[in-house]
């Protein structure tokens, strides 16, 4: 059985949106996504990022990065413990500019697009020179045996914490959206 994530991706690519009262169809999946994200632009953003990551289609990445940048800028603002005269916590300016935030978001999207370590091709170990075999006694020096390109090689060191937070936040939001979609799907079988 395919996961709700795969079903959603299939539904976003279809041109057949007829409904069937006896079976779950692509229209039901898209409606469930709409209901799951209604009223929360962050959840809509999470679905857009998921679709970009899953399809490896980078068209629209700039627009997604522009929307992601707002979250990054908000996250970069340190809050003072002291209270202003209005009784609200006062805020310092963000530690990242809008341009830097967009660039950071594009770097994260590119990293997601091509996560496989190019040095070991995602196999976690280097090949033995002159052979097609892996040297399992050593881990890849580029990815340290994870098979994934380290994010820290693609973002500025001063913005690494923001990039890691962004990855975690979008992964968490995506999980919440798909969980909510599953709850909203009709209960009869395909």
C-alpha positions as CSV (number, residue, x, y, z in Angstrom):
1,X,0.0,0.0,0.0
2,X,1.3,3.4,-0.9
3,X,1.8,6.1,1.8
4,X,-0.2,9.2,2.1
5,X,2.9,11.1,0.9
6,X,3.1,9.2,-2.3
7,X,-0.7,9.4,-2.9
8,X,-0.5,13.2,-2.4
9,X,2.3,13.5,-5.0
10,X,0.4,11.4,-7.5
11,X,-2.7,13.5,-6.9
12,X,-0.7,16.7,-7.6
13,X,0.4,15.4,-11.0
14,X,-3.1,14.2,-12.2
15,X,-5.4,15.8,-14.6
16,X,-8.3,13.5,-13.7
17,X,-10.1,15.0,-10.7
18,X,-13.4,13.3,-10.9
19,X,-14.9,12.2,-7.6
20,X,-16.3,8.8,-6.8
21,X,-18.5,8.4,-3.7
22,X,-17.4,4.7,-3.3
23,X,-13.6,5.1,-3.6
24,X,-10.9,7.4,-2.5
25,X,-9.6,9.3,-5.5
26,X,-7.1,12.0,-6.2
27,X,-9.6,14.8,-5.6
28,X,-10.2,13.4,-2.1
29,X,-6.4,13.6,-1.4
30,X,-6.1,17.1,-2.7
31,X,-9.1,18.2,-0.6
32,X,-7.6,16.6,2.5
33,X,-4.4,18.5,1.8
34,X,-6.4,21.8,1.5
35,X,-8.2,21.1,4.7
36,X,-5.0,20.1,6.5
37,X,-3.3,23.4,5.6
38,X,-6.3,25.7,5.7
39,X,-5.5,28.9,7.7
40,X,-1.8,28.1,8.2
41,X,0.6,29.4,5.5
42,X,3.4,27.6,7.2
43,X,1.7,24.2,6.5
44,X,1.1,25.2,2.9
45,X,4.8,26.1,2.7
46,X,5.7,22.7,4.2
47,X,3.7,20.9,1.5
48,X,5.3,23.0,-1.3
49,X,8.7,22.2,0.1
50,X,7.9,18.5,0.3
51,X,6.6,18.4,-3.3
52,X,9.8,20.2,-4.5
53,X,12.0,17.7,-2.5
54,X,10.1,14.6,-3.6
55,X,9.8,15.5,-7.3
56,X,13.3,17.1,-7.6
57,X,11.6,19.8,-9.7
58,X,13.4,23.0,-8.7
59,X,11.0,25.2,-10.7
60,X,9.4,27.6,-8.2
61,X,12.3,27.2,-5.7
62,X,12.9,31.0,-5.7
63,X,9.3,31.7,-4.7
64,X,9.4,29.0,-2.0
65,X,12.7,30.5,-0.7
66,X,11.1,33.9,-0.6
67,X,8.3,32.5,1.6
68,X,10.7,30.5,3.8
69,X,12.8,33.6,4.3
70,X,10.2,35.2,6.5
71,X,10.3,32.3,9.0
72,X,14.1,32.4,9.0
73,X,14.2,36.2,9.7
74,X,11.6,35.8,12.5
75,X,13.7,33.0,14.0
76,X,16.9,35.1,13.8
77,X,15.4,37.9,16.0
78,X,16.8,37.7,19.5
79,X,14.2,38.7,22.2
80,X,15.1,40.8,25.1
81,X,14.0,39.7,28.6
82,X,13.3,43.3,29.5
83,X,9.9,44.7,28.9
84,X,9.2,47.9,26.9
85,X,6.9,50.6,28.2
86,X,4.0,48.8,26.5
87,X,4.6,45.6,28.6
88,X,5.5,43.6,25.5
89,X,9.0,42.1,25.1
90,X,11.1,44.4,23.0
91,X,12.9,42.9,20.0
92,X,16.2,43.5,18.4
93,X,16.6,43.7,14.7
94,X,17.1,40.3,12.9
95,X,20.6,38.9,12.8
96,X,20.1,38.0,9.1
97,X,19.1,40.3,6.2
98,X,16.3,39.4,3.8
99,X,18.8,38.7,1.0
100,X,20.9,36.4,3.2
101,X,17.7,34.7,4.4
102,X,16.6,34.0,0.8
103,X,20.1,32.8,-0.1
104,X,20.1,30.5,2.9
105,X,16.7,29.1,2.0
106,X,17.8,28.4,-1.6
107,X,21.0,26.7,-0.2
108,X,18.8,24.5,2.0
109,X,16.5,23.7,-1.0
110,X,19.5,22.8,-3.2
111,X,20.8,20.6,-0.4
112,X,17.5,18.8,-0.2
113,X,17.4,18.4,-4.0
114,X,20.8,16.7,-4.0
115,X,21.4,15.1,-0.6
116,X,23.5,12.2,-1.8
117,X,27.2,12.6,-1.0
118,X,29.0,13.0,-4.4
119,X,32.2,11.5,-3.1
120,X,30.8,8.1,-2.1
121,X,27.5,8.3,-4.1
122,X,25.6,7.7,-0.9
123,X,27.3,4.4,-0.1
124,X,29.0,5.7,3.0
125,X,32.4,4.2,2.1
126,X,35.0,5.0,-0.6
127,X,35.7,2.6,-3.4
128,X,39.0,0.7,-3.5
129,X,41.1,2.5,-6.2
130,X,41.1,0.6,-9.5
131,X,38.1,-1.7,-8.4
132,X,34.3,-1.3,-8.2
133,X,34.4,-2.6,-4.6
134,X,33.8,-0.5,-1.5
135,X,36.4,-0.2,1.2
136,X,34.1,-1.0,4.2
137,X,37.1,-0.6,6.6
138,X,36.9,3.2,6.1
139,X,34.0,5.7,6.1
140,X,33.7,8.4,3.4
141,X,35.9,11.3,4.4
142,X,33.4,13.8,2.9
143,X,30.2,12.7,4.6
144,X,31.7,10.8,7.5
145,X,29.8,7.6,6.6
146,X,26.3,9.1,6.5
147,X,25.9,9.0,2.7
148,X,24.4,12.5,2.9
149,X,26.2,15.8,2.0
150,X,26.8,17.7,5.2
151,X,24.6,20.8,5.3
152,X,27.4,22.8,6.9
153,X,29.3,22.6,3.6
154,X,26.5,24.5,1.8
155,X,25.6,27.3,4.2
156,X,27.7,30.0,5.8
157,X,28.9,28.9,9.2
158,X,27.2,31.9,10.9
159,X,23.9,30.7,9.6
160,X,24.2,26.9,10.2
161,X,22.0,27.0,13.3
162,X,19.3,28.7,11.3
163,X,19.6,26.2,8.4
164,X,19.4,23.3,10.8
165,X,16.4,24.8,12.5
166,X,14.7,25.4,9.2
167,X,15.2,21.8,8.1
168,X,13.8,20.5,11.4
169,X,10.9,22.9,11.3
170,X,9.8,22.1,7.8
171,X,10.2,18.3,8.4
172,X,8.1,18.6,11.5
173,X,5.4,20.7,9.8
174,X,5.3,18.2,6.9
175,X,4.8,15.3,9.3
176,X,1.9,17.2,11.0
177,X,0.3,18.0,7.6
178,X,0.4,14.4,6.4
179,X,-0.9,13.1,9.7
180,X,-3.8,15.6,9.5
181,X,-4.4,14.7,5.9
182,X,-4.6,11.0,6.8
183,X,-7.2,11.8,9.5
184,X,-9.3,13.8,6.9
185,X,-9.3,11.1,4.3
186,X,-12.5,9.1,3.7
187,X,-12.5,5.7,5.5
188,X,-13.4,3.4,2.6
189,X,-10.8,1.5,0.6
190,X,-9.6,2.1,-2.9
